[in-house]
């Protein structure tokens, strides 16, 4: 069974760093890009970018370029999304999804508040 | 980058047909994908490559494409279909979502 399992909810302060994860199972992890999607409270889906787990090449949305970093460790079948300095406006649910959108993680709620 | 435009809301009575459109120049060159999202849940793929239906998705969900507009059609809408629906398209390096359409079943 294909699964993407994300790390748990986080509560952080502005300026703090954070890394959340997305672990794949049930399929060849290096065959499918992993995309990251943001959903701010009460808002729609926003594509953040994607990473190819086979070689860690990335494409970022211009809206997120420079503010987040995507990485992957294929040896443990895990993709990561990280921030070096969080802002209150980063408060959202973050989803990972397999290329093609057929499987999604359950989402990770990130709350940034002083 | 490019944009995909959806109506904010569509309302339909149970048993009727709901049509949700998505328009954008990129749709004439790239496939569209449709997702259903219910409150508190992750999105679920309901249509891929304009008109293909994933296994497990009811036959009442269908998709079509014409020029720069794609349409998600729900035939015989049921109360459980009330949700937000998002279209998505992608080129070789980027993906974009439409703004979403809230389907209300009256």
Interface residues (C-beta under 8 A of the other chain):
Chain A: X35 X37 X44 X45 X46 X47 X50 X59 X61 X62 X95 X97 X100 X101 X102 X104 X105 X106 X107
Chain B: X1 X33 X35 X37 X42 X43 X44 X45 X48 X54 X84 X86 X88 X93 X94 X95 X96 X97 X98 X99 X100
